[in-house]
Amino acid sequence: MVENENDAVTPKGATHTTSQTNPTTQNQSNEKVESETDQQIEGFTSTEWMEKKPKLQEQFPELTEDDLKFEEGKHSELYERVQNRLDKTHFEVKSIIENLI
């Protein structure tokens, strides 16, 4: 028996491999997820938001003007503020906003 660097015992002649994640691959994967998330939530314009905002305030009076401040291209910041105020997940908030009529 041979002890390896992880203090695991490996039979003599056998090889011990460890799986490690390549940091570059991991970063690229995270960037892809963030990019896909941004595309998923960018589903309305500022004009559409002006129609949805009062309905959302009516449904959730605890939301403040600051929570609902919207800037084109910054959908993720809006969703994050609403998530925090309502204590809901990203997908719950996305669904609520998409389903406002």
N, C-alpha and C positions, 0 to 999 in steps of 0.2 A: 504494500500500500504506500502511496505517495501523498503527502499533504500539499495542497496547493495554496495559493495566496489568500483564498477565502476561507481557509481552515476546513475545507471540505475534504473528505478522504476519497481518493480516486484509485481504483485498482491499478497496479503497476502495468504500464503499457497502454492504458486507456487514456484518452485525451479528455480534458475538461474544458468546455467552452462556456463563456458567459455571453448573454445577449446584452448589447449596449446600443442605445439609440444614438445615431449620428446627429449631433447638435444642428448641423446645417439642414438636414432633412426635417428635423423636428420644427425648426423655425419656418421652413417653407410650408410645412403642413399647417402651422398656426396661422400664417399669413393667408393661406388659401381659405381656411375656415372664416377668418375675419372678413375677407373679401366677399365670400358667399353670403355671410350674414348681412353685410352692408347692402348687397343687391336685393336680398329678401325683404329688408325693411324699407327700402326706398320705393314705397308704393303710392306716394301721393305728392302733389305739388303744394305750394304755399296757398294757392287759391282753394284747393280741396281741403287743406288743413283749416282754413278759416270757416269752412262749413262744418267740419267735424268737431272742432274745439268746443263750441258751446254745448253740443250734445254730450261730449265727454265730461264737461264741467257739471252739467245737469245730473248725469249718472253718478259722478264721483265729486261731490262738493268739496272734499278735502284737498283737491288739486288746486294749486295756486297759479297765478299768472306766470310766475317764474318757472314753475314745473312745466307749463305748457308753451313756453317760448319756443318758437320754431324758426330755424334758419335753413334755407335750401342747402342740401348736401350734408346736413348734420342730424339726420334722422336718428342715428344711434344715440346721440346725446339726449334727445327728447325722450326716446324710449327708456333710457336709463333713469332719467329723473322720474318719469311716471312709475316705472317699476319700483323704485325706492319708496316713493310716497305711498303707493298702494300695496306694497309688500307682495308683489306678484312676479311671476317669471316673465322672461322676455316673450315667450310664446303666448302667454296669457294676455299680456298687454297688446301684442301684435294682433291677436284675434279680436280683442275688444275694439281696437281702433279700426280694423278692417271691416268689422260688422256694424259700425255706426251708420245709420241710414239718415 
